[in-house]
Amino acid sequence: MRLGRSLSVCALLAALLTASAPVLFAQGAATTPAQHRATSTPYTGDLSIFETAGRDEKLHIDQVMDILAITPGQTVADIGAGSGWFTVRAARRVTSSGSVYAVDINPEALQYINRRLHKEQLHNVKTILGKPDNAGLPADKIDAVLLLKTYHEVADPVALLRNLRTSLKTGARVGIIDRDGNGENHGVHKDVVLHEAEEAGYHLLEEHDDLVKGDKMDYFLVFAVK
């Protein structure tokens, strides 16, 4: 009888373990690290396409800078600067008493921006060749950051945001404007951005989707370091 009871108990335990295994594996699959998600191929084409008429009004860029608390004398980072569209607007906002870092992983984009700065006679901008996981910004220097329609192209977003933290001053704001998508179609779901920012040590301050969602696809999230 004792042997029979022992075998019954063993059989029961084996059945429970077998039954629970799929649940455990499913939980593991659901917690796949965010940095392994799909990302879009960084744009390397004609940069002049970003200079479309009416883009200031469509993106409400002055209000975006208000929300990021960008004022004269501050230091701003434009990560994924591309053609420098936001760079030059931030440079004018902070005036000659402030400065802007234009960061991009594409050397040709930085050359384009430098030519633009010379043409527009803006002397308060520095270009930086960044890396997929590090913007290369100086420590404890930045008051505000904007990633404008760039986040979906970042190959290692959690590492990038983590490394960015050392460059931020106390109270700095990090804005992300992007388009809803699956990562590969030049967009990324808002929930993915929220999760990755949380993982990198940020918390959500504000959300202003109504400001940039002219086509109901874009969102504007503002973060700060926890």
C-alpha positions, 0 to 999 in steps of 0.5 A: 500500500505504501509503495502504491501511494508513493507511485500515485504521488509521483504520478500526480507530481509528474502530471502537474509539472507536465501541465504547468510547463506550457504556462511557464514557457509562455510567460518566458516568451512574453518577456522577450527583451524589448531591444530584440524587437524589429527596427526600421532601416535608417533613412539615407536618401534625399534629406531635403524631403524633410523640408516640406512646406507646412511641417512646422504647423503640422507638428506644432513645433513651437508648442513641442518646444514649449512642452519640452521647456526649451528656453534661451540659454539652454542646451538641447539635443536633437537625436536622429537629426537627419536634415537638421530640421529641428536642430535649426529651430531649436538653435534659434529658440535657445539663442546664441546664449544656448547650444544644440547638439545634432546627433546622427549615425549617418556621416552624410547627414552631419555633413548636410547639417554643417552646410546648412548651419553655415548657410543659415549662419547658426553658430551655436550647434555642434554635430556628433556622430552617434552610435546605435546605443550611445548618442555620445553627448557630454555628461550633465549638460542637456536640458531637453532632448527630442527624438523626432520620427527617429525612435523606430530606427534605433537599433538598441533603444534601451541602451541608448536611453540608459546611456543618455541618462548621464548626459541629462541635467536634473529635471531634463525632459526627453521627448519622443515623437513617433508614428504607430507601427510594427517597428519595420514600417517606419513606426513603433507601437507606443506601448513598446516605447513606454516599456523600453523607457521604463526599462531604461530608468525613465518615467512618463511625465506627459502625453500630448498625442492630440498635438501631433496626431493630425492623421491619428497615427502619431504620438508625443511622449515626454519622459524624465529620469526616475 
